[in-house]
Amino acid sequence: MHLYLYLYSYRIRQLIVPSVSCFVDLGVSYLKLRFKPHIDQMVVKASLRAKLILKSCQSRDPKLLTRAFCVFVRPILEYASVILNPHYKNQITKIEGVGPYGTALFLEKTSGPMVTSISQ
């Protein structure tokens, strides 16, 4: 129906304006006014940052790991959340999946051999 929009080349004077499917404005990626590219990129970036915290931090203090998660990972997930406001279940699950994933890894690191020796 709207196929003609993609086949037509727009011009400003003699310059052809390139046709793009995804664009970025203020750090938020859009695709046909959907935020799927931004959410995918945000989840990957936050997950990698959570893994980096776990690999680089030698401490097992839960307060320190929680604070590191809140300082380095949460801002990535919360950036432009007022604009995003995902209403598709799979997008919400992706974003919320980073928190429990990081929390599970943090708890695994903090409860290592100490908890198993106490429970025996």
N, C-alpha and C positions, 0 to 999 in steps of 0.2 A: 504494500500500500504506500509506504513512505520510502520506497527504494530510490526514488529519484533524488532524495536529499543526499545520498551517498555517491551517486553517479555524477552529480553536478560539481564542477570545480569553481570555487568562488575566487574572485579577483579583487584586488585593491590596486587601482591603476593598472600597471602591467605585471604585478607580482601575483602569483597564484598562492592562495592561502592553503597551507597543508591541512589535510583532513586527518583528524585524530579520533580515536575511539575512547581514550582515557586521558583525562587531564588532571592536573594538580593545582589547587588553589589554597594558599595558606597552609600547606602541608597535608591537606586532605585530598585523597584521590577519588575521583568521580568516574563512573562509567554509566552513561545514560541516566544521570541523576540517581544512581545507586551507589552505595558505599562499599560494595564487595571487595574491590581492590584494596581499599584502605584498611578494611577489617582484616583481610588476609595478611597484609604486610605488617600491620600492628601486632597481630597474634604471633607471627614468626619472630618479630623483633623482641617482643616481651618474653617469649619462651627462651630465646637464646640468651637474653640478659639474665634470666633466672638461673639458667644452667651455668653461666659464667660466674655468677655470685657463688654458687655452690662449689665450683671447681677452684676458685681463687681464695675463698675464705677458709682459713685454718681453724677458726673457732667453732665450737659446738654450742655456743650460747644461743638459746632460742630467741631471746630479746634482740640480740645483735642481728641475727639472720632475718627476723621479722622486720626490723628497722631498715635493713638493707633492701629487702623486698619492697617495702613501702616507699623508699627513697628512689630506687632505681627502676622498678618495674611498674608500679602503679601509675606514675605519670604518663607512661607510654599508653597504658590502657585507658586512662581518663582523658587524654588529649582530645579535644573537640567532641566530647561525649554529648554535649548539648545539641550539637548539629546532627551527630550520627543517630542516636536514639534508635538502634536496630529493632525492627519489629518482626523479622524472620527468625524462627526458632533456631535454625542452624547457625545464624550469625551470633545470636545470644549465647548459644552453647559454646561456640568457639572462644568468645571473649571471656566467658566465665570459666572456661576450662583451664586457662592459664593460672588462675589463682589457686585452685585445688592441686594442680600439678606441682606448682612451686611449693605449696604448703606440704604436700606429701613428701617431696624430696627433702625439704627442710627438716621435717619430723624424722625422716629416715636417718638423716645425718646426725641430728641431735640425740636420737634415742639409740644409736648404734649398739655396741656391746654392753654399755652400762645397764640398759633396761633388761637385757636378756640375763645378765648375771644376777640382778636383783630378783627377777621373777623365778629363778631356779631355787 
